[in-house]
Amino acid sequence: MRRLALAAIAWALSAIVPAAQSQLPTFSSRVEAVRVDVLVTDGGKPVGGLRAADFEVFDNGVRQTVDFVSAEQLPLNVVFTFDLSGSIVGERLANLREASHAVLDGLKADDQAALVTFNSAVLVGPGLTRDVRLVKAAIDRAEPMGNTSLVDASFAGLMLAEADVGRGLVIVFSDGVDTASWLGSKAVLDVAKRSDAVVYAVSAGLNRRAEFLGDLTEQTGGRLFTIESTRDLSGVFLEVLDEFRQRYLLSYSPAGVSPGGWHPLTVRVKGRNATVRARPGYLAGGPM
Amino acid sequence: MNTRRLAVLLAVVVMQSAALAGAAPRQTEAPPWLMRLSTWIELVAAHRPGAFDTPARLVAFWPEAHMDEVRTDFVALAALYRRELVRSARPAPVPYRDTMITVPELGRLLGLAEAEGAQERANLVLKRAAILYADVVMLVVPLLPGQFGCSAGASMLVKDGTRIGTGCVNVHWPQGRALLDAVKPDPAKDETVRLWYAATLAFLLQTGNYANARPQLEHAQLLFRLDPDILFQGGYYHEAFASPLVQTVAVAAGSEPGGGKVHLENAEDLYRRAVREDPRFVEARVRHGRVLAMLGRRQDAARELRLAAAAAEGPQLRYYAELFLGQAEESVDNLAAARDHYLRAAALYPQAQSPLLALALLARQSGDRSGVREATATLLALPPGRREDADPWWVYSRWQNERYQARIAELHAALQEGDAR
C-alpha cells in the first residue's frame, strides 16, 4: 500500500503498545498519501542529502508534488524471512546465523526485528520486537527440515513488516524454489504491489531459478542478490541494511490521477544523472 | 539332447531346498536351471505376504537373469503339464531343456499335483511370486547397500525440488508384471492381479517413486482401462508431476518439454474418467476439482468441488475439499463463500496454516482489516515444532487416503483365499 501512516499519531500509539503485544498487527491511522521508498545512487554509490524539491515523481505520467522526504526519521521493521528447508545445513546455516546476527547488531534502539522461518511450515517467532536477543536466540534455535514454502513465508513477512509503524524491510534468504506453498505467487505479488514494505532477497546456490524473488524485489523496489556461496553472506546482509538506511522515503498526495487500479511510477532526481531504484508502481483502490 | 530323469534330480533338489537358509550348496547332478526353479517355487510357497522373512531376503539377491529364467521355465512347464494332461490319460515323459520329465514328476515339482485346478494353482504361484517380489522391493531392497535389486537404468533422486542423486529402477517390478501377465486365462479379468497393481501403485506414488510408478502405471492401464482405482492412480501420477516439486527438476533436466500443463490435462482426463466410472469416488472428485481450478476452468472446478465437499468423509478429505473449494469460490469472486470454506477447513485442523494464510490474504484483498488482524494473529500463535500432519496440505502430494493399506489388505486376503482352496 502506498498510503502514508500519519506518523505522529501512529508513533505515539506504538509507544504505548506493550512489548508482548507488539507482534500483532496494529494498523495505524493513515491519510490518503502515497509512500515511495527510493534509493538514489551515482556511480554505484548512494547519494545523500537530497530534499523533497530535488525529486520529480510521476504518477501514471502525471507530475506530483513531493511533500515529504524522510531518510532516517522512522525506525525500521526488519523482518528476516529465512528458508530453513532441508538443504540449509552445515556451513550454510552457520553463515546465515552469523549474517543475521550482524544485521541485528547494526540495528538502532528504536528499530524492531522479527523472524519468519519456513520449510513446509511458516513459523513466526518472535514477532516484531526491539529485543534483538530474542530474535538471535530464535535464529540459533531454528532447525532445518522439509520442503520450501517460499511464497507463503514471503506473504507472512510482508504482513509482519507492515504490522507496525516504521519502514518495513523484509530480508528473504532462500536456496531453492517454492515447492510447498498454499498461496499463489501472483496473489502474493499483488499484495506486494500494495505494500509499503521493501523486500531484499538473497538467493543462494548455482543455477537457481529465482523468478518469484526477482519479481517480489522488483515490485517492492528492493533488490535480488544471487550468490553462489554463503561465505560472505554477512557482507551481503550488511550491504542490504546499509543501502536501506540510505534510501529516501517520499510521500505525495496523488493529484490528477484516477483513484483505482495500477499506477505506474517514475521517480527522478532533478539535475543529476543519478540512478533511482523504486517500485515500478502501486495498486490503488485496495483498502489497505 | 543330453537328457536326465527328473525323478533322480527331484530328490536332490528337495534336499537342496531344505538347506535354503544358508547351508553350503552340495555337489549334485541337478542342472542349475532345475535347482533354481525348485528353490524359487519353495521360496514363493514359504513367503508370508507382507513379511520381511527369509524368502524375501533371499530373493532380494537373485540376479535378474535368474528371475527371467525361473519365470520362463515355470510358465513353460506349467503349460506343458496342462497340455500333457489334456492329451493323454497316461502321458509319456516329455523333454524339456536337458531333462526328460514325466508328468507326475512335473506336477510334484510345480506343486500342481492335482490335475483338477492345475491352472488355478499355477496362477496362485504366479501371484504369490509377484507379491513376493513386491515385498522384496518394499521391505528388503531399501535396507541393502549399493545397487542390489536395481536395473542398469537410472532415475533422478529429488529432494525439495533439487536433484540430489541417482535413484534405483528396481528389477522386481517388471518381473512381477511379467509373472502376472502369465496368469491364465486373462490377467485383465483377475481381481488379485488388479489388486496387486492398485496396491503397488498406491505404494509407489505415495512414496514419490515416480520412475518405478510410470511403467507400472502404463502396464496397469493396458490391463484395466476402465478401472477407477487405476484411472485415479494415473491422475495422481500426472498431478504430482505437474507440481513444483517435480517440475523444477524436470524442467532443469530438459526432460519435460511439455511442462506441467500437459500433466495437468492428463490428470484432469484421468480423474474425470475415474469419477465417471465411480461417481461415489470422492477423493478422485476432490483432486479433479483442484486440477480443473489449476487449468483455469473455475466454474467447472467450483461445481466439482461443491459436490466433493458435500460428500467428503473423514477430516482430511473434507479439509482438502473445503480448502480447494474456498480457492475455487475465491477465483470466481464468491468471496463470502470462499471465506466460509476456509473457516471450515481451519476448524477441521486448527493448527493448519494454509487456511489461515488464505483467510489473511482474502481479508487483505477485501479490505477487511479486522479479518487480516484475526487471521494473522492466529497464524502467529501457531505453536512451533508442529508435526508434519498439522496441515494436511503439506502431505497432499503423498496422501492416498490409506488406499495402499486397504488394497494391500485386500490383496493378502485374496491370496489367503486362494491358498485355502
Interface residues (C-beta under 8 A of the other chain):
Chain A: Q23 L24 P25 F27 S85 G86 S87 S120 A121 V122 L123 V124 G125 G127 G146 N147 T148 D152 F155 A156 M159 A163 G176 V177 D178 T179 A180 W182 L183 A187 V188 D190 V191 R194 N207 R209 G286 P287 M288
Chain B: K159 D160 G161 T162 S243 P244 L245 T248 A252 L323 Q353 S354 L357 A358 A360 L361 R364 Q365 S366 G367 D368 R369 V372 R373 T376 A377 L379 L380 L382 P384 R386 E388 A390 D391 W393 W394
